Amino acid sequence: GWAPRVRAEIPLAAEQLQRYCGTYQLDTTRVRVFAADGRLRFEGNDPGFALLYQGRHVFVSAADKTVSVTFQFENDRAASFTLTRGGFESTARRME
């Protein structure tokens, strides 16, 4: 076996966090990504959760190790993200 992957949190400055913040449409769910207490939070239909920055626009859920969020950028802010949960992927687009 492989050693378990360690999920560290790379700190981001407040202005860097703002590049990811916004409202996104994920299938039929509206998702809000916002900064609180120095990290991003993800809120949709399910209870929200904190996101831990892993580098290269990739975040993982602080609550569920099977959840990751990878943001795609246009210009200087996130335009979409891919949510990976339990091996399934869904893509969301920024609404505003």
N, CA and C of each residue as an Amber inpcrd file, in Angstrom:
protein
   288
   0.5290000  -1.1560000   0.0000000   0.0000000   0.0000000   0.0000000
   0.6150000   1.3430000   0.0000000  -0.2110000   2.1660000  -0.5280000
   0.1080000   3.5870000  -0.5910000  -0.1860000   4.2400000   0.7540000
   0.6410000   5.1840000   1.1170000   0.3970000   5.9650000   2.3220000
  -0.8090000   6.8780000   2.0790000  -1.6410000   7.1190000   3.1070000
  -2.7830000   8.0100000   2.9070000  -2.3230000   9.4240000   2.5610000
  -3.0890000  10.0660000   1.6770000  -2.7520000  11.4250000   1.2690000
  -3.0530000  12.3950000   2.4090000  -2.0830000  13.2030000   2.7500000
  -2.2470000  14.1930000   3.7990000  -2.8980000  15.4300000   3.1950000
  -3.9300000  15.9180000   3.8660000  -4.6270000  17.1130000   3.4010000
  -4.2440000  18.2750000   4.2990000  -3.2860000  19.0210000   3.8340000
  -2.8540000  20.2070000   4.5610000  -3.6630000  21.3960000   4.0540000
  -3.5940000  22.4850000   4.7780000  -4.2600000  23.6940000   4.3120000
  -3.2010000  24.7420000   4.0250000  -3.1650000  25.2160000   2.7810000
  -2.2520000  26.2850000   2.3990000  -3.0000000  27.5940000   2.6100000
  -2.4730000  28.4920000   3.4340000  -3.1950000  29.7360000   3.7000000
  -3.2370000  30.6440000   2.4700000  -4.3620000  31.3410000   2.3180000
  -4.5350000  32.3350000   1.2650000  -4.9150000  33.6670000   1.8860000
  -4.4110000  34.7500000   1.3230000  -4.7770000  36.0920000   1.7800000
  -6.2280000  36.3740000   1.3970000  -6.8430000  37.3000000   2.1100000
  -8.2590000  37.6360000   1.8790000  -8.5210000  38.0210000   0.4320000
  -7.6340000  38.7960000  -0.1870000  -7.8560000  39.1970000  -1.5820000
  -7.7570000  38.0150000  -2.5420000  -6.9580000  37.0180000  -2.2000000
  -6.8880000  35.8100000  -3.0310000  -8.1740000  34.9960000  -2.9020000
  -8.7170000  34.8960000  -1.6990000  -9.9720000  34.1680000  -1.4830000
 -11.1120000  34.7770000  -2.2910000 -11.1340000  36.1020000  -2.4100000
 -12.2230000  36.7870000  -3.1110000 -12.3130000  36.3830000  -4.5790000
 -11.2440000  35.9340000  -5.1690000 -11.2460000  35.5140000  -6.5770000
 -12.1350000  34.2900000  -6.8160000 -12.3940000  33.5250000  -5.7650000
 -13.2160000  32.3180000  -5.8680000 -14.6740000  32.5700000  -5.4720000
 -14.9100000  33.6220000  -4.7150000 -16.2450000  33.8820000  -4.1520000
 -17.2520000  34.2230000  -5.2340000 -18.4680000  33.7010000  -5.0610000
 -19.5390000  34.0020000  -6.0050000 -20.6620000  32.9970000  -5.8910000
 -21.6390000  33.1630000  -6.7710000 -22.7660000  32.2460000  -6.8510000
 -22.6120000  31.4390000  -8.1380000 -22.7580000  30.1330000  -8.0080000
 -22.5540000  29.2190000  -9.1280000 -23.8080000  28.3530000  -9.3110000
 -24.0420000  27.9030000 -10.5460000 -25.1400000  26.9890000 -10.8260000
 -24.5560000  25.6020000 -11.0560000 -24.9220000  24.6550000 -10.1950000
 -24.4490000  23.2710000 -10.2530000 -25.6630000  22.4010000 -10.5100000
 -25.8570000  21.9800000 -11.7530000 -27.0620000  21.2520000 -12.1560000
 -28.2820000  22.0910000 -11.7640000 -29.1270000  21.6070000 -10.8720000
 -30.3150000  22.3660000 -10.4630000 -30.1200000  23.0890000  -9.1360000
 -28.8930000  23.1070000  -8.6350000 -28.5980000  23.6880000  -7.3260000
 -27.7970000  24.9750000  -7.4670000 -28.2100000  25.9920000  -6.7490000
 -27.4430000  27.2310000  -6.6660000 -26.4750000  27.0840000  -5.4940000
 -25.1920000  27.3060000  -5.7630000 -24.1420000  27.1480000  -4.7620000
 -23.5230000  28.5070000  -4.4760000 -23.3550000  28.7930000  -3.2230000
 -22.6960000  30.0320000  -2.7980000 -21.3240000  29.6730000  -2.2390000
 -20.2860000  30.3090000  -2.7820000 -18.9210000  30.1630000  -2.2880000
 -18.5270000  31.5210000  -1.7250000 -18.1170000  31.5470000  -0.4600000
 -17.7960000  32.8170000   0.1850000 -16.6730000  32.6230000   1.1950000
 -16.0400000  33.7370000   1.5610000 -14.9450000  33.7040000   2.5340000
 -15.4890000  33.9740000   3.9260000 -15.0240000  33.1920000   4.8970000
 -15.3760000  33.3750000   6.3050000 -14.2440000  32.8060000   7.1550000
 -13.8300000  33.5590000   8.1310000 -12.7810000  33.1070000   9.0560000
 -11.5050000  32.6780000   8.3470000 -11.1330000  33.3860000   7.2660000
  -9.8680000  33.1270000   6.5900000  -9.8380000  31.9360000   5.6570000
 -11.0080000  31.3770000   5.3420000 -11.0520000  30.2620000   4.3800000
 -12.3560000  30.3320000   3.6040000 -12.4310000  29.5510000   2.5390000
 -13.6620000  29.5090000   1.7510000 -14.6720000  28.5880000   2.3900000
 -15.9490000  28.9150000   2.1730000 -17.0670000  28.0470000   2.5720000
 -17.9060000  27.7680000   1.3410000 -18.4940000  26.5940000   1.3220000
 -19.2940000  26.0930000   0.2060000 -20.6810000  25.7890000   0.7450000
 -21.7150000  26.4320000   0.1960000 -23.0880000  26.1860000   0.6480000
 -23.9920000  25.9460000  -0.5460000 -24.7120000  24.8400000  -0.4930000
 -25.7140000  24.4930000  -1.4970000 -26.9400000  23.9840000  -0.7780000
 -27.5430000  22.9050000  -1.2900000 -28.7110000  22.3100000  -0.6290000
 -28.3320000  21.5740000   0.6540000 -27.1570000  20.9520000   0.6570000
 -26.6790000  20.2220000   1.8310000 -26.1010000  21.2170000   2.8340000
 -25.8620000  20.7730000   4.0570000 -25.1880000  21.6700000   5.0040000
 -23.8510000  22.1400000   4.4190000 -23.5130000  23.3870000   4.6500000
 -22.2730000  23.9390000   4.1140000 -21.0430000  23.3420000   4.7810000
 -19.8940000  23.5820000   4.1630000 -18.6500000  23.0810000   4.7210000
 -17.4980000  24.0070000   4.3490000 -16.4500000  23.9730000   5.1520000
 -15.2410000  24.7490000   4.8890000 -14.4070000  24.0310000   3.8430000
 -13.6770000  24.8200000   3.0510000 -12.7800000  24.2860000   2.0390000
 -11.3290000  24.5740000   2.4310000 -10.4810000  23.5740000   2.3100000
  -9.0530000  23.7010000   2.6150000  -8.2770000  23.7900000   1.3060000
  -7.4810000  24.8480000   1.1440000  -6.7530000  25.0540000  -0.1020000
  -5.5700000  24.0980000  -0.2040000  -5.4700000  23.4130000  -1.3760000
  -4.4090000  22.4340000  -1.6090000  -3.3620000  22.9220000  -2.6060000
  -3.6270000  24.0600000  -3.2600000  -2.7360000  24.5570000  -4.3070000
  -3.3670000  24.3450000  -5.6720000  -2.9310000  25.1480000  -6.6480000
  -3.3920000  25.0390000  -8.0350000  -4.9100000  25.0900000  -8.1830000
  -5.5600000  25.9450000  -7.4060000  -7.0150000  26.1780000  -7.4470000
  -7.8330000  24.9670000  -6.9960000  -7.2120000  24.0560000  -6.2520000
  -7.8970000  22.8660000  -5.7500000  -8.1420000  23.0220000  -4.2450000
  -9.3810000  22.7350000  -3.8390000  -9.7700000  22.7650000  -2.4330000
 -10.3760000  21.4110000  -2.0800000 -10.2740000  21.0270000  -0.8220000
 -10.9290000  19.8170000  -0.3370000 -11.8230000  20.1910000   0.8310000
 -12.8480000  19.3990000   1.0450000 -13.7610000  19.6310000   2.1520000
 -13.0530000  19.3230000   3.4720000 -13.2670000  20.2020000   4.4500000
 -12.7230000  19.9540000   5.7830000 -13.5040000  18.8510000   6.4860000
 -14.7270000  18.5750000   6.0150000 -15.6100000  17.6190000   6.6850000
 -15.6480000  16.2450000   6.0230000 -15.3630000  16.1680000   4.7160000
 -15.5310000  14.9130000   3.9790000 -14.3680000  14.7380000   3.0120000
 -13.5110000  13.7680000   3.2710000 -12.3050000  13.5890000   2.4620000
 -12.5800000  13.1380000   1.0310000 -13.8250000  12.7670000   0.7130000
 -14.1430000  12.3580000  -0.6630000 -14.5850000  13.5320000  -1.5370000
 -14.6200000  14.7420000  -0.9740000 -15.1120000  15.9130000  -1.7120000
 -13.9610000  16.8530000  -2.0420000 -13.8420000  17.2040000  -3.3250000
 -12.8790000  18.2250000  -3.7360000 -13.5600000  19.1780000  -4.7100000
 -13.0540000  20.4070000  -4.7390000 -13.5720000  21.4460000  -5.6200000
 -12.3760000  22.0410000  -6.3450000 -12.3840000  21.9670000  -7.6850000
 -11.3140000  22.5060000  -8.5080000 -11.8810000  23.6420000  -9.3420000
 -11.3410000  24.8420000  -9.1490000 -11.8330000  26.0230000  -9.8480000
 -11.0840000  26.2240000 -11.1600000 -11.8230000  26.6800000 -12.1740000
 -11.2520000  27.0640000 -13.4520000 -11.3980000  28.5850000 -13.5680000
 -10.3540000  29.2220000 -14.0680000 -10.3070000  30.6860000 -14.1200000
 -10.4460000  31.2160000 -15.5340000 -11.0760000  32.3840000 -15.6480000
 -11.0610000  33.2240000 -16.8380000 -10.6570000  34.5950000 -16.3430000
  -9.6640000  35.1750000 -16.9670000  -9.1010000  36.4480000 -16.5060000
  -8.5750000  36.2610000 -15.0920000  -9.0350000  37.0590000 -14.1390000
  -8.4520000  37.0000000 -12.7970000  -9.4220000  36.5000000 -11.7340000
 -10.4680000  35.7450000 -12.1410000 -11.3990000  35.2010000 -11.1500000
 -11.9610000  33.8740000 -11.6400000 -12.4560000  33.0990000 -10.6940000
 -13.0110000  31.7850000 -11.0320000 -14.2680000  31.9550000 -11.8720000
 -14.3620000  31.2110000 -12.9600000 -15.5310000  31.2410000 -13.8390000
 -16.3850000  29.9930000 -13.6590000 -15.7710000  28.9330000 -13.1270000
 -16.4860000  27.6760000 -12.9270000 -15.7030000  26.8230000 -11.9430000
 -16.3240000  25.7180000 -11.5300000 -15.6020000  24.7380000 -10.7250000
 -16.1190000  23.3470000 -11.0420000 -15.2820000  22.3700000 -10.7520000
 -15.6570000  20.9650000 -10.8620000 -15.7050000  20.4080000  -9.4480000
 -16.8630000  19.8690000  -9.0870000 -17.0610000  19.2440000  -7.7800000
 -16.9000000  17.7460000  -7.9530000 -15.9890000  17.1550000  -7.1890000
 -15.8010000  15.7050000  -7.1950000 -16.2450000  15.1990000  -5.8320000
 -17.2130000  14.2800000  -5.8580000 -17.7630000  13.7440000  -4.6120000
 -17.9850000  12.2500000  -4.8050000 -17.2910000  11.4520000  -4.0020000
 -17.4570000  10.0060000  -4.0740000 -17.1720000   9.4320000  -5.4490000
 -16.2430000  10.0390000  -6.1940000 -15.8720000   9.5360000  -7.5130000
 -16.6880000  10.1140000  -8.6580000 -17.7190000  10.9020000  -8.3780000
 -18.5430000  11.5190000  -9.4170000 -18.1650000  12.9840000  -9.5670000
 -18.2050000  13.4810000 -10.8060000 -17.8600000  14.8730000 -11.0750000
 -19.0440000  15.6340000 -11.6370000 -19.1820000  16.8810000 -11.2040000
 -20.1860000  17.8040000 -11.7330000 -19.5140000  19.1400000 -11.9230000
 -19.9300000  19.8690000 -12.9590000 -19.3460000  21.1790000 -13.2390000
 -20.3660000  22.2730000 -12.9980000 -19.9350000  23.3570000 -12.3910000
 -20.7880000  24.5030000 -12.1000000 -20.2110000  25.7360000 -12.7640000
 -21.0980000  26.6310000 -13.2490000 -20.6820000  27.8910000 -13.8610000
 -21.0610000  29.0540000 -12.9540000 -20.2090000  30.0640000 -12.9300000
 -20.4850000  31.2850000 -12.1750000 -21.7140000  31.9640000 -12.7730000
 -22.5990000  32.4420000 -11.9070000 -23.8430000  33.0440000 -12.3610000
 -23.7490000  34.5570000 -12.5310000 -22.8980000  35.2290000 -11.7810000
 -22.8380000  36.6880000 -11.9160000 -21.5060000  37.1270000 -12.4540000
